[in-house]
Amino acid sequence: MSFDELMPVTRTTLTADIYRKLVNHIIRGVWEPGSRIPPERQLGQLLGVGRASLREALKALEIMGLIETRLGDGTYVCQRSEFLSKPLLWAITSRSETEVHELVEARKLIETELAGLAAERATAEDLKLIGAHLDRMEHSLQRENEFLQADIEFHLAIGQSAHNSILMNALNLIRNLLQQWIGSTLRLPGVSEKALEHHKAIFFAVAKKNGPAARAAMMAHLEEMARFFIEAKQLDVRHAEAQHAPRSTMAKSEEPPP
């Protein structure tokens, strides 16, 4: 097993840098399917990073199905047929705050990189399609279902414009999650308008072929939408608990006349 190309990463977007390096190692076959990857301490030393950032990147790889952790045995590269095949709906339906945050992290890693690549690789036709979905969003601000579909198609079009089939497969796999995520946030007042503003910033950065600006715009969008998403999840939980709570008030029976 070769570690020659695992060099220290820069500390600008540390978790994302670690993630990209490890994905590259796996996709290029430097780490073969079924092989055991180095333990965290050794990986941290090779990359020159702390264990906290490394663990975040490894968790994202595991969510995508690229690696699996075997209790007491280590971490292994999954077979290629298993890549991206792990069910992710648990993350969006779960009430666990930790699991919701893990989904948020995974989406940031996937879509931020897709936005940056789209800025570098989008064709004129790609930009035309992205712009069309943006126009649909603007014209359907008061029609939630139509806005939702345009929002999803915008993100998918950004992914297609990156021209990276592996990352696009990851985005397609969580398409249902995107729909539930976006749909839950759009119920909150003012979210549609904020989302439209964010999408315009992403589009303009991609159109200007400014990769860093596209990544920054997508990250800012996902971070704010994640806060709305968590808020919506918490409201759902409280609503469900209220529905199942025993009724606390009962009509007092009248006392019989003397």
N, C-alpha and C positions, 0 to 999 in steps of 0.2 A: 504494500500500500504506500502510495507516494504522498508526501506532505510538502514537496518542494515549492509548490505554487501558493501555499498558504502563508502570505506575508502580512505583517501588521497593517491594519486598516486605519484610515483617517477618522477623526472623531467629530465629523460634522453631523452626520445622521448615523450614529453609531450602530444601532440595532439594524437599520436598513442595510448598511454596508456589510455587516456580518452576514445577514440573511442572503444578500446577493452573492457574496463570495461562496457561501456554502451551497446554495442552489447551483451555481456554476460548476462547482466541484462534482456535484451529483449528476447533473444533466450531461456533462462531458464524459462521464464514466470514470473519472479519476477515483471516485469511490464507487465500486461496483455494487449492483443489487445483491443484497444478502450479506454484504460485508459490514463489519463492526467499525463504527467511527471512533476516533480517539475520545477518551473521557474528557469531561468539561475542563479539568485543570490543565490538561495538555493542550486542548484547543485554545483555551484562553492565553496560554503562553505563546503558542504559535501565531495567534492573531494579534497579540499585544493588547487584549481587552479584558475588562472585568467580567466576573461571572454573572452579574445581574443582567447586563446587556446581552451576553451570550445566551443565557437561558431564555430571554424573550425571543431571540431569533430561532432558537431550537424549537420553542413551543410553536412558532408559526409554521416551521417545517413539518412538525408532527400533525398540526391541524390540517395541512394540505395533503398529508398522506405520503410525504417523501421519506420520512423516517419513522421508526417506531421504537419505543422504549420497552425493554423486557426487564421486568423487575429482577434485580439481583444479577443481571447478565450484561447490561450495557444497552447502547443505542445502535440500531442497525438501519441500513438503507433498505427501503422497501423495494419489492420487485416493481418494474416499470408498469406492469398491468394494474398495480394497486395505487399508482400515483393519482392523487386527487380524488380517490374513490371513497374516502371515509365519510360517513354521513355527518353533515354539519348542522342539520336542523335542530339538534339538541341545544345548540348554542343560542338560537333565537327563541326557542320555546322554554328554555330553562329559566327558573326564577333565581338562579345563583348569580349574584352580582359579579363574582370572579369570572364565571364562564362568559357572561355578557362582555366583560372587559377584554377577554381573550379574543372574542370575535371581532371586536372593535380594532384591536391590534393587528389581527390578520388582514382585515380589510384595508387598513392604512398601508401595510407593507405591499400588498398586491396593487392597489389602485394608484398609490403615489408613484410607484415605479412605472406603471403603464402610462400615466400622464406625462412623465418625463420622456419616455421613449416615443410617445405620440408626437411630442414637440419636435423631436429629431427626425421622425420618419413619415409623418402624415403627408399624404398626397393631396392634390387639389380636390379630388373626388371625396376623400376622407373628410376634409374640412367642410365641404358642401353638405355632407350628410350630418355631421355634428351640428352645423349651423341650423339645419332644418329642424332637428330635434329641439334645439334651443328656442327657435321661433315658436314651435308648438307649445313649449312650456310657457312662454310669455303670453300666448293667446288663450291659454286654458287655466289661468290662475284661479278662476272661480269654479272650475270643474275638476274636482279632486281626482277622479279616476283617470281622466284624460291627461292631467298633469303628471300623475303617477307613472303612466306608461311612457310619456315623453321623457321623464326623468331617468327611468331605467334605460331606455334606448340611448339616451345621451351617454351614460356611463359605458354601455356596451360598445357604442361607436368609438369612444375614446380608446377602449381596449383594443378594438379592431385596428385602429390607427397606429397602435404600437408595433404591429406586425411581429408579435412574439407569440407563437402558438401555445407554448407552455403556460405563460401567464394568462393568455386569453382563455385557455381551458379552465384554469383556476377560477376566473371570473364567471364563466358560464356555469360552472358547478354550483356557485352560490347565487345564481340568478334568483331563485325563489327566496333566498334570504334577503337579497336586495329589495325585492318587492315587499316583503313583510317589514323590513327595516324602514324603508322610505314611507310605506303606507302608514305605519304607526306614528311616524313623526309628523306627517302632513295633517294629522288630526289636531295638532297643537296650533294655537293662533299665531299667525305671522311667519310660520316656517316656510310656506311656499315662496313668499317674497324673498326671504333670506336665501333660500336654495337657488332661486333664479339669479340673484346677484352673484352668488358664488360660482355658478355655472358659467356666467358671462366672463368672470375673471379667468377661469380655467380655459375657456375657449380662446380668449384673446391671447393668452400666453402660448397656447399650442399653435395658434395661427401665426404668431410672431417667431415661432421656432425657438422659443426661450425655455429650454429644459428646466433650469433651476426655478424659474418663475412658475412653470406649470406644476412642478412637484410641490412647491410652496403653496400654490393656490388650492391644489387638491387636498393637501394635508390640512390646511386651514378649514376647508369645507367639511372634511370628514371629522375633524375634532369637534367642530361646533354641532354638526348633525349627530355625533355620538352622544353629546350631552342631552340633546333633545330625545334621542332614542332611549337612553337610560331613564330619562324623566317619564317617557311614555310607558316604558316597561313597569316602572314603579307605580304609576297610576293604574295600570292593568292589574297589578298584584293587589293593590288596595281595594280595587273594585271587586275582584274575585273574593277577597277575604270578607268584604262587607256583605256580599251575597250569601255566603255560607255561614255568617255569624248568626247565632240564635237570637230570636227576637227578644228584646229586653223589656219591652213594655206590654203589659196585659191589662185589659180593661178590668177594673175592680168590680166585683159582683156587688149588687145592691144588697144591703142587709134586709132580711125579711122583716116585715112590720111586726111590732110587738103584739 
